[in-house]
Amino acid sequence: MPFEAMMGAFEKDRGWVNFQIESFNNFLDHGMQEIIDEIGTVKLNPEVGDLKLRFGKVSMGKPTIKEADGSTRQIYPNEARIRNLTYAAPVYVDITPILNGIQEKPETVHIGNIPIMVKSTLCSTYGMTSQELAEKGEDPHDPGGYFIVNGTERVLVLIEEISSNKTIFEKVKDTVSVRINSEKSGFRQRHVIERKPDGEINISFANIRKLPVIVLMKALGLETDKEICFAISNEQRILNELYINLYQTDATTKEEAIEILGKKLKVSEDYRAERVTQILDRYLLPHIGQETKDRIEKAKFLAKVVRKTIMVGINAMPEDDIDHYGNKRLLMSGELLGQLFRSILLGRWGLLAKMSYNYQKLMKRGKHSSIQGIIEANAVTKQILSSLATGNWIGGRTGVSQRLDRSSYVKTISHLRSVISPLTSTQEHFKARQIHPTEWGRLCPAETPEGSAIGLRKHLALLAEITPGLDSKENEMVIKALSG
């Protein structure tokens, strides 16, 4: 098949940015509901009455615009470009109030507007023919896969990340470090386990730095040295390397280990027990579980990691190649918006916190309001639009959202398929900038900018696509099927 015909067939059958559109559609269909389901029932504790709000089904409207006369109507992408408008749709949630234990009639509440990706299932142009698109002033050959914020076309570039829930072992001189990006339902917590040349093994995560891993394992429920040794290994050479960690640990019981952990947190004694429970259950290895009953499983997982860390340290097992593309994943629009939406709703100063504050303020004034009256929908909308307009994302990321390059059709497609690394361009990172053999057929070896960003800003190969992967339940089904 001639090259031009192959490119045309790929564009027609698969599309240049279908993976971005499918990722956004998945966020609308499943991701947003999963985040709302995490909220469950919220308890508000005013001085008068006992009110609980149960969050239910999420629904979306079509992209609309509110005119100066107060009317609301559907809008198309081209009109948003010409009039410098935001191409967005309202988000509604069914919320059921439970007052003093009595369930009342559910209300459909507007919690904010979210920008809609052009060509997605909620886009006004979805399913239209080329002739219908032309009649509406739209380009029939427009690939979609971008947003329109205040009349400006914005694209969420692909972000290269270390794979979640996977241990990556590295060795620099005589120091072994282990990375674990533990993720559950969009919440990600980074863990670093380090084995020093003298054999001491520490772990850092959340607000804890360099905690002896044996102390953590004892706090999780493996109290005796015998239990810890048995969980790690029965090989004498590995146990010989472990003994220094047992001797240097002051804790002999679970309670003493929890006390050491509490002192590491540097909080007052009144809140220490609550904070330790939160650290062990919520922030430590959330992909294994976030309940107290999961602590033993976490301790056993750490034991396996410690065994492999020692084996890498004594050259009984090779280290991992962090630049291998099997150890990386690409975050698409759905995952990035999911992280942002989750932070805006569940964050410290998020929607739920503001709801509780607004309700208590009204109660103190002796006023009553509907559920819609205590929800700041405009605040949610502004936070989402601010991140899309500036490119500043949660986690300190910058440049996530960029202005779409429209200088030519080829440059537009190239921009929609660009990949950026989280590494800073001001540092050397020689290995990260080099072409890795596992990038063959996935990333273009030639299309990268000159200068400080070389090798860190990449683009997908011409015929490359991104597979969505499996969720945790599907992974369990595959593992069970393979294990017989």
C-alpha positions in Angstrom: 0.0 0.0 0.0 1.4 3.4 -0.9 2.4 5.6 2.1 -0.2 8.3 1.3 -3.0 5.7 1.1 -1.8 4.1 4.4 -1.9 7.5 6.1 -5.3 8.2 4.8 -6.7 4.8 5.8 -5.3 5.3 9.3 -6.8 8.7 9.7 -10.2 7.5 8.5 -10.3 4.2 10.4 -8.4 5.0 13.6 -8.0 8.8 13.8 -5.0 10.8 14.9 -6.2 11.7 18.4 -8.9 9.1 19.0 -7.1 7.9 22.2 -7.5 11.4 23.7 -11.2 11.5 22.8 -11.8 8.0 24.1 -10.0 8.9 27.4 -12.2 12.0 27.9 -15.3 10.0 27.1 -14.3 7.4 29.7 -13.9 10.2 32.2 -17.4 11.4 31.5 -19.0 8.0 31.5 -17.1 6.4 34.5 -14.3 8.5 36.0 -16.5 11.3 37.2 -19.0 8.9 38.8 -16.2 7.0 40.5 -15.0 10.3 42.1 -18.6 11.1 43.3 -19.0 7.6 44.6 -15.8 8.1 46.7 -17.7 11.0 48.5 -20.6 8.7 49.4 -22.4 10.4 52.4 -21.1 13.7 53.8 -22.0 14.6 57.4 -22.5 18.3 58.2 -22.3 19.2 61.9 -23.9 22.5 62.5 -25.0 23.6 66.0 -28.7 23.0 65.1 -29.9 19.7 63.5 -28.0 16.8 62.0 -27.8 16.9 58.2 -26.2 14.3 56.0 -25.9 14.6 52.2 -25.8 11.4 50.1 -24.2 11.9 46.7 -25.7 9.9 43.9 -25.8 9.8 40.1 -23.9 12.2 38.0 -25.4 13.7 34.8 -24.1 16.0 32.1 -25.8 18.6 29.9 -24.8 19.7 26.5 -22.4 22.7 25.8 -24.5 25.8 26.5 -24.1 29.5 26.7 -26.0 32.0 28.9 -26.8 35.2 26.9 -27.1 38.7 28.3 -31.0 38.4 28.4 -30.7 35.4 30.7 -31.6 32.8 28.1 -29.6 29.6 27.7 -29.0 27.8 24.5 -26.8 25.2 22.9 -23.4 26.3 21.4 -21.1 25.0 18.8 -17.2 25.1 18.8 -16.8 27.7 16.1 -19.1 30.2 17.9 -17.1 29.7 21.0 -13.9 30.6 19.1 -15.4 33.6 17.4 -17.0 35.1 20.5 -14.2 34.2 22.9 -16.4 31.9 24.9 -15.7 28.7 26.9 -17.1 25.5 25.3 -18.4 23.9 28.5 -21.3 21.9 29.8 -23.0 21.8 33.2 -22.4 18.9 35.7 -25.3 17.8 37.8 -25.4 15.4 40.8 -28.4 13.9 42.5 -28.0 14.7 46.2 -30.3 13.2 48.9 -30.5 15.1 52.2 -30.9 13.1 55.4 -32.1 15.3 58.2 -32.1 13.8 61.8 -32.1 10.3 60.3 -35.1 11.0 57.9 -34.4 10.7 54.2 -35.9 13.5 52.1 -36.6 13.9 48.4 -33.4 14.0 46.3 -32.4 17.1 44.5 -30.5 17.5 41.2 -27.8 20.0 42.0 -25.5 21.9 39.6 -22.0 21.6 41.0 -20.1 23.4 38.1 -19.3 23.5 34.4 -16.6 21.4 32.8 -15.0 22.2 29.4 -16.0 19.7 26.7 -13.5 18.2 24.3 -14.3 18.9 20.6 -15.5 15.6 18.9 -16.3 13.9 22.2 -19.7 12.3 22.8 -21.0 15.4 24.5 -19.8 17.7 21.7 -22.5 19.4 19.8 -20.9 18.2 16.5 -20.9 14.5 17.6 -22.4 12.2 14.9 -22.8 15.0 12.3 -22.0 14.4 8.7 -19.4 16.4 6.8 -22.2 18.4 5.1 -23.9 19.2 8.4 -20.6 20.3 9.9 -19.9 22.6 7.0 -23.4 24.1 7.4 -22.7 24.9 11.0 -19.4 26.6 10.1 -17.3 23.7 11.4 -14.3 22.1 9.6 -15.2 18.6 8.5 -11.5 17.6 8.7 -10.9 19.0 12.2 -9.4 16.1 14.3 -10.8 17.3 17.6 -9.1 16.3 20.9 -8.8 19.8 22.3 -10.8 22.3 24.5 -11.9 25.9 23.9 -11.4 28.2 26.9 -12.2 31.9 26.5 -12.0 31.4 22.7 -8.5 29.9 22.8 -8.0 26.3 21.8 -6.2 24.4 24.5 -4.7 20.9 24.4 -3.8 18.6 27.3 -0.5 17.1 26.2 0.4 13.5 27.1 2.4 13.3 30.3 5.0 10.6 30.7 4.9 9.0 34.2 6.5 6.1 36.0 4.0 3.2 36.1 1.8 3.1 39.1 1.7 0.2 41.7 5.0 -1.2 40.4 8.4 -1.4 42.2 11.3 0.0 40.4 14.8 -0.9 41.8 17.8 1.2 41.0 21.4 1.0 42.3 23.8 4.0 42.3 27.2 3.0 43.6 26.4 1.0 46.8 23.0 2.6 47.5 19.8 0.9 46.4 16.6 3.0 46.0 13.1 1.7 45.3 10.3 3.7 43.8 6.7 2.8 44.3 3.9 5.1 43.0 1.0 3.7 44.8 -2.3 4.7 43.2 -6.0 4.0 44.0 -9.0 5.8 42.4 -6.9 8.7 41.1 -5.1 9.2 44.5 -1.4 8.7 44.1 1.2 8.5 46.9 4.9 8.2 46.1 7.1 5.9 48.3 10.9 5.8 48.3 12.7 2.9 50.0 16.5 3.3 50.3 19.2 0.9 51.4 22.4 2.6 52.4 25.9 1.1 51.9 26.0 0.1 55.6 22.8 -2.0 55.1 20.3 0.3 56.9 16.9 0.4 55.1 14.6 3.5 55.4 11.3 4.5 53.8 9.9 7.9 53.0 6.3 8.7 52.1 3.7 11.4 52.7 5.2 13.7 55.4 7.5 11.0 56.8 11.2 11.1 55.9 13.7 8.2 56.4 11.7 6.1 58.8 13.4 2.7 59.5 11.4 0.2 57.6 11.4 -2.3 60.4 9.6 0.2 62.7 6.9 0.6 60.0 6.5 -3.2 59.7 6.1 -3.5 63.5 3.6 -0.7 63.5 1.6 -2.6 60.9 1.4 -5.7 63.0 4.5 -7.8 62.5 5.7 -7.3 66.1 8.5 -9.8 66.7 11.8 -10.1 64.9 11.0 -13.7 64.1 7.8 -12.7 62.3 9.7 -10.1 60.3 12.5 -12.4 59.3 10.1 -15.2 58.3 8.1 -12.7 56.1 11.2 -11.4 54.4 13.2 -14.6 53.7 14.6 -17.9 54.9 17.9 -17.5 53.1 20.7 -17.0 55.6 22.7 -14.5 53.3 19.7 -12.2 53.1 19.0 -12.4 56.8 22.6 -11.6 57.5 22.2 -8.3 55.6 18.9 -7.7 57.5 20.2 -8.1 61.0 21.7 -4.6 61.3 18.2 -3.1 60.8 16.8 -5.3 63.7 19.6 -4.2 66.0 19.2 -0.5 65.3 15.5 -0.5 65.9 14.4 0.7 69.4 10.8 -0.5 69.1 10.2 -4.0 70.5 6.3 -3.9 70.4 3.6 -2.6 68.1 2.8 0.2 70.5 6.4 1.4 70.7 6.7 1.4 66.9 3.5 3.5 66.6 4.9 5.9 69.2 8.1 6.3 67.2 6.0 6.9 64.0 3.9 9.5 65.9 7.0 11.4 66.9 8.2 11.5 63.3 5.0 13.3 62.3 5.8 16.2 64.6 2.2 16.8 65.6 0.8 17.4 69.1 0.0 14.4 71.3 -3.8 15.2 71.1 -3.9 14.5 67.3 -1.0 12.0 67.2 -3.0 8.8 67.4 -5.5 10.0 64.7 -2.7 11.1 62.4 -0.8 7.8 62.7 -4.0 5.9 61.9 -4.5 8.1 58.8 -0.9 7.6 57.7 -1.0 3.8 58.0 -4.4 3.3 56.5 -4.9 6.0 53.9 -1.5 7.2 52.7 0.7 4.0 53.0 0.4 1.8 49.9 -3.3 2.8 49.1 -3.4 0.4 46.2 -3.3 -2.5 48.7 -6.2 -1.2 50.7 -7.2 1.8 52.9 -8.7 0.0 55.9 -7.2 -1.2 59.2 -7.6 -4.8 58.2 -5.2 -4.3 55.3 -2.2 -3.5 57.5 -0.9 -7.0 57.6 -1.0 -7.2 53.8 1.0 -4.0 53.6 3.6 -5.4 56.0 3.9 -8.5 53.9 4.3 -6.4 50.7 7.0 -4.4 52.4 8.8 -7.6 53.4 8.9 -8.7 49.8 10.3 -5.3 48.7 12.9 -5.4 51.5 14.0 -8.9 50.3 14.4 -7.7 46.7 16.2 -4.5 47.9 18.8 -6.6 49.7 19.2 -8.9 46.7 19.9 -6.0 44.4 22.3 -4.6 47.0 24.3 -7.9 47.1 24.1 -8.3 43.3 21.9 -11.4 43.6 19.3 -9.7 41.4 19.7 -7.1 38.6 18.4 -3.6 39.0 15.5 -2.3 36.8 15.9 0.0 33.8 13.8 3.0 34.7 14.0 4.3 31.1 12.4 1.0 29.8 9.0 2.0 28.3 7.4 -1.0 30.1 8.0 0.9 33.3 6.2 4.0 32.0 2.7 5.1 31.3 1.2 8.0 29.4 -1.4 10.1 31.2 -4.2 11.3 28.8 -6.9 13.9 29.1 -9.2 11.7 31.1 -6.7 10.8 33.8 -5.5 14.4 34.0 -9.0 15.8 34.3 -9.8 13.1 36.8 -6.9 14.2 39.0 -8.0 17.8 38.8 -11.7 17.1 39.4 -10.9 14.9 42.4 -8.7 17.6 43.9 -11.3 20.3 43.5 -14.0 18.2 45.1 -12.1 16.3 47.8 -9.1 18.6 48.5 -8.5 20.4 51.8 -10.2 23.6 50.5 -12.4 21.8 48.0 -16.1 21.8 47.3 -17.0 19.6 50.3 -15.1 21.8 52.8 -16.8 24.9 51.4 -20.2 23.2 51.6 -19.8 22.4 55.3 -18.6 26.0 56.0 -21.4 27.6 54.1 -24.1 25.5 55.8 -22.8 26.2 59.3 -22.6 29.9 58.5 -26.2 29.9 57.5 -27.3 28.0 60.6 -25.6 30.4 62.9 -27.5 33.3 61.2 -30.7 31.4 61.6 -31.2 31.0 57.9 -32.3 28.0 55.8 -31.2 27.2 52.3 -31.6 24.6 49.6 -28.6 22.3 48.9 -27.9 24.4 45.8 -27.5 27.4 48.0 -24.5 26.0 49.9 -22.7 24.7 46.8 -20.4 27.1 45.1 -20.7 25.9 41.5 -18.9 29.0 40.2 -15.9 28.2 42.3 -15.6 24.7 40.8 -15.9 26.1 37.3 -13.3 28.8 37.9 -10.7 26.3 39.3 -11.1 24.0 36.3 -10.9 26.8 33.8 -7.9 28.4 35.6 -5.9 25.1 35.3 -6.8 24.7 31.6 -6.1 28.4 30.8 -2.7 28.5 32.6 -1.5 24.9 32.3 -0.7 24.8 36.1 -1.9 21.4 37.4 -2.1 19.7 40.8 1.1 18.2 42.0 3.1 21.2 40.9 3.0 20.3 37.2 3.3 23.1 34.7 2.7 23.3 31.0 0.1 20.5 31.0 -2.4 22.6 29.1 -1.0 24.4 26.0 -2.3 26.6 23.3 -2.9 24.5 20.2 -0.5 25.2 17.4 -2.6 26.1 14.3 0.2 27.3 12.0 -0.4 24.2 9.8 -2.5 21.0 9.8 0.7 18.9 10.3 1.8 21.0 13.3 -1.7 20.7 14.8 -1.7 16.9 14.6 1.9 16.8 15.9 0.9 19.0 18.9 -2.1 16.8 19.7 0.3 13.8 19.8 3.1 15.3 21.8 4.5 13.7 24.9 6.3 15.6 27.7 8.5 14.3 30.4 8.1 15.5 34.1 11.9 15.9 34.3 13.1 19.5 34.4 14.9 20.7 31.3 17.5 22.6 33.3 19.2 19.4 34.5 21.3 17.0 32.4 19.3 13.7 32.6 21.5 12.2 29.9 19.9 8.7 29.9 16.3 10.1 29.9 17.1 12.1 26.8 18.6 9.3 24.9 16.5 7.0 22.6 15.7 3.8 24.3 15.2 0.6 22.2 11.8 0.0 23.7 10.6 3.3 22.2 10.8 1.7 18.7 7.4 2.0 17.0 6.0 4.0 19.8 7.9 7.4 19.8 9.4 9.2 16.9 13.2 9.2 17.1 13.6 12.4 15.2 10.8 14.8 16.2 12.1 16.5 19.3 13.1 20.1 19.8 16.7 21.3 19.9 18.2 22.9 23.0 17.3 22.3 26.7 14.1 20.3 26.0 15.8 17.8 23.6 14.7 14.2 24.4 12.2 15.4 27.1 9.6 16.7 24.6 8.7 13.8 22.3 6.0 12.8 19.9 4.1 9.6 19.1 5.2 7.7 16.1 2.9 8.2 13.0 0.9 4.9 13.4 1.2 4.6 17.2 -1.9 4.4 19.4 -2.4 4.4 23.1 -4.3 1.4 24.7 -6.5 2.4 27.7 -5.4 -0.6 29.9 -7.4 -2.5 32.4 -8.9 -1.3 35.7 -8.2 -3.2 39.0 -11.2 -5.5 38.7 -10.4 -6.5 35.2 -6.8 -7.1 36.3 -8.0 -9.5 39.0 -10.2 -11.4 36.5 -7.2 -11.9 34.2 -4.9 -13.0 37.0 -7.5 -15.5 38.3 -8.1 -16.8 34.7 -4.3 -17.3 34.2 -3.8 -18.9 37.5 -6.5 -21.5 36.7 
